[in-house]
Amino acid sequence: MNELARLLVTLALAGAAVTFLGSFILWLTNEERRIGGALKRVLQGPSEATLIAQGRGRGAGLSVTSGLFATVWDRGAWCMVYRLDEVTGAELLVDGEVAARVFRGEPRKALDRVPATAREVVLRLVFDDPRYPDFDLELWTAGDETRREAPTAARCAQAANQWLARIESIVRRPRQPVVSAAPPPPPSAPPPKVARPSPPPAVEPEAFDEDDEDPPPWDDDDAAPDLFDGDYENEERGN
């Protein structure tokens, strides 16, 4: 009995571990989470509008706050960032035909009807960039009806039409002129040199000349006689 209980506990723990590991892998590889994280990183903040082509690993997002528009593919591994004024337009293709479009400087072609069924629904974004001028989001393709929780073709067309309205509001905004960076200021001129007064010439001390010096008073011949001189004493006694 104890062995059976131990076996049941082991199986329960193993099942819980497998379930947790599977849930973690699904969370780690979740398409929406990875694309959302990539957009937040390149847009310098959360995306204010996001469109994801489910099952294709592609998406697009924009941020009016930062003034940036980004496209994502390979589930967020690759991103391309544009300024909002680099967005030229977009068009909605249903089964290869342009059903609606909006471009800068052109009147908008509105979507006449939302298709109930379609083989393909694609939103093409167009940018003012010679390297990557467009980006296709395949929102619906044949065979998506077999995917779990896949949206319908009509919902995909409606979502693309909403994005056409966003693109229209972007392209109607006046383009901001690109201001080149100001050149660096010229190096400041060196301070003027101040002439320092030259030091006075060194005066060499004059050589001592014994002939030019006055003799000391004790060497004067006319000086008073020495009181201890013997001749002087005799002279005094004679007097």
C-alpha atoms as one frame of an Amber mdcrd trajectory, in Angstrom:
protein
   0.000   0.000   0.000   2.803   2.365   0.865   4.527   1.599  -2.426   1.306
   2.298  -4.333   0.874   5.650  -2.579   4.483   6.529  -3.284   3.999   5.646
  -6.940   0.869   7.768  -7.205   2.601  10.750  -5.607   5.544  10.373  -7.980
   3.249  10.242 -11.001   1.362  13.329  -9.793   4.572  15.280  -9.299   5.853
  14.213 -12.722   2.581  15.261 -14.340   2.670  18.632 -12.620   6.271  19.155
 -13.703   5.468  18.294 -17.312   2.439  20.590 -17.283   4.461  23.441 -15.825
   7.267  22.904 -18.332   4.819  22.843 -21.239   3.099  26.003 -20.047   6.442
  27.745 -19.660   7.493  26.778 -23.195   4.188  28.042 -24.585   4.595  31.311
 -22.704   8.197  31.654 -23.850   7.349  31.075 -27.508   4.069  32.980 -27.480
   3.847  34.985 -30.681   1.900  37.935 -29.350   4.111  38.289 -26.281   7.352
  38.236 -28.265   6.119  40.649 -30.911   4.737  42.983 -28.247   8.051  42.928
 -26.384   9.985  43.684 -29.567   7.702  46.597 -30.404   8.025  48.025 -26.917
  11.796  47.867 -27.204  12.162  49.540 -30.598   9.358  52.086 -30.111  10.952
  53.281 -26.849   7.732  52.528 -25.021   4.507  50.521 -25.290   2.888  50.320
 -28.707  -0.271  52.412 -28.893  -1.673  50.287 -31.751  -0.582  46.783 -32.727
  -1.549  44.506 -35.601  -0.286  40.905 -35.697  -0.499  38.426 -38.553  -1.151
  35.371 -36.436   0.745  32.276 -37.419   3.183  34.226 -39.616   5.307  35.795
 -36.880   4.790  39.280 -38.304   3.335  42.448 -36.877   3.337  46.229 -36.894
   2.948  48.880 -34.236   3.151  52.615 -33.791   3.680  55.133 -31.035   2.496
  58.706 -31.426   4.358  59.632 -28.258   7.760  58.709 -29.664   6.773  59.428
 -33.280   7.897  56.002 -34.482   6.421  53.213 -36.595   7.856  49.672 -36.506
   7.458  46.460 -38.436   8.357  43.071 -36.950   8.979  39.656 -38.416  10.377
  36.317 -37.289   8.410  36.682 -34.033  10.268  39.802 -32.971  13.765  38.680
 -33.913  13.923  41.365 -36.620  12.508  44.868 -36.577  12.516  47.881 -38.852
  11.824  51.323 -37.389  10.533  54.352 -39.306   9.518  57.844 -38.381   5.799
  58.561 -38.676   6.432  61.038 -41.490   8.115  58.225 -43.452   4.808  56.360
 -43.714   3.598  56.916 -47.290   0.396  54.880 -47.284  -1.212  51.451 -47.152
  -3.535  49.275 -49.162  -5.823  46.350 -48.402  -5.636  43.468 -50.843  -8.395
  40.838 -50.921  -7.643  37.864 -53.142  -4.964  39.880 -54.932  -7.231  42.858
 -55.695  -6.906  46.280 -54.071 -10.085  46.648 -52.034  -9.093  49.855 -50.222
  -6.107  52.159 -50.104  -4.839  55.412 -48.699  -1.726  57.314 -49.764  -0.225
  60.667 -49.044  -1.602  63.329 -51.375  -4.319  61.045 -52.759  -8.013  60.670
 -51.856  -8.760  57.595 -49.827 -10.343  54.600 -51.513 -12.690  53.246 -48.868
 -13.596  49.610 -48.404 -16.934  49.030 -50.121 -17.834  45.790 -48.400 -16.305
  43.412 -45.930 -15.827  40.028 -47.603 -17.569  37.206 -45.793 -15.178  34.686
 -47.255 -11.820  35.167 -48.929  -8.778  33.143 -49.815  -6.326  35.876 -48.859
  -6.419  39.156 -46.923  -3.202  41.213 -46.934  -2.416  44.651 -45.542   0.512
  46.252 -47.373   2.299  49.101 -45.655   4.322  51.487 -47.808   7.203  53.653
 -46.543   9.446  56.343 -47.923  12.509  54.117 -47.781  14.348  52.871 -50.900
  15.757  49.863 -49.046  12.535  48.544 -47.494   9.679  50.356 -49.267   6.850
  48.027 -48.239   5.850  45.390 -45.719   3.095  42.790 -46.160   0.985  41.467
 -43.326  -0.830  38.299 -44.396  -3.786  38.478 -42.080  -5.626  35.598 -43.697
  -4.597  32.872 -46.117  -6.165  29.666 -47.312  -5.978  27.005 -44.631  -6.214
  29.363 -41.646  -9.681  28.055 -40.917  -8.051  24.882 -39.619  -5.954  26.726
 -37.055  -7.143  26.869 -33.490  -8.705  30.201 -32.488  -7.971  31.651 -35.925
  -9.922  34.830 -36.819 -12.241  34.823 -39.796 -11.487  36.542 -43.086 -14.136
  39.164 -42.336 -12.563  40.057 -38.977  -9.143  40.312 -40.609 -10.514  42.660
 -43.273 -12.166  44.826 -40.616  -8.918  45.032 -38.645  -7.017  46.033 -41.793
  -9.643  48.682 -42.578  -9.186  50.190 -39.108  -5.470  50.406 -39.785  -6.153
  52.196 -43.038  -7.915  54.855 -40.970  -4.845  55.140 -38.723  -2.560  55.419
 -41.728  -4.811  58.112 -43.176  -4.524  60.179 -40.001  -0.731  59.815 -40.200
  -0.312  60.777 -43.848  -2.576  63.801 -43.452  -0.276  65.280 -40.862   2.200
  67.824 -42.242   5.652  66.373 -42.617   8.218  67.757 -40.267  11.347  69.053
 -41.986  14.442  67.093 -41.180  16.798  69.399 -39.362  20.410  68.482 -39.743
  22.543  68.515 -36.711  24.201  71.850 -36.067  27.924  71.870 -36.858  30.187
  71.910 -33.872  31.247  75.399 -32.777  34.668  76.506 -34.001  37.441  76.104
 -31.524  37.868  79.190 -29.392  40.824  81.377 -30.222  43.726  81.084 -27.829
  43.935  83.929 -25.325  46.204  86.779 -26.431  49.699  86.639 -25.157  50.454
  89.276 -22.563  53.960  90.711 -22.748  55.610  90.219 -19.462  58.087  92.930
 -18.332  61.634  91.770 -18.706  63.486  91.436 -15.438  66.028  94.190 -14.647
  69.576  93.382 -15.657  71.614  91.780 -12.968  74.039  94.185 -11.336  77.324
  92.594 -10.467  78.808  93.710  -7.158  81.759  96.028  -7.592  85.188  94.657
  -6.731  86.615  95.965  -3.501  89.564  98.356  -4.076  91.682  99.068  -1.083
  92.980 102.370  -2.574  89.477 103.803  -2.892  88.515 103.078   0.661  89.222
 105.570   3.403  91.670 104.216   5.927  90.195 103.446   9.298  90.578 106.071
  11.926  93.102 104.010  13.857  95.439 104.083  10.856  95.509 107.925  10.645
  98.955 109.400  11.163  97.520 112.485  12.896  95.723 110.440  15.419  96.280
 110.966  19.168  99.394 109.332  20.598  99.122 106.057  22.276  98.979 106.465
  26.006 101.000 103.368  26.424 103.811 104.558  24.208 107.155 104.807  26.112
 108.347 108.055  24.413 105.211 109.747  25.414 105.733 108.805  29.006 109.281
 110.202  29.047 108.087 113.417  27.473 105.536 113.846  30.211 108.033 113.266
  32.930 110.404 115.897  31.502 107.717 118.421  31.730
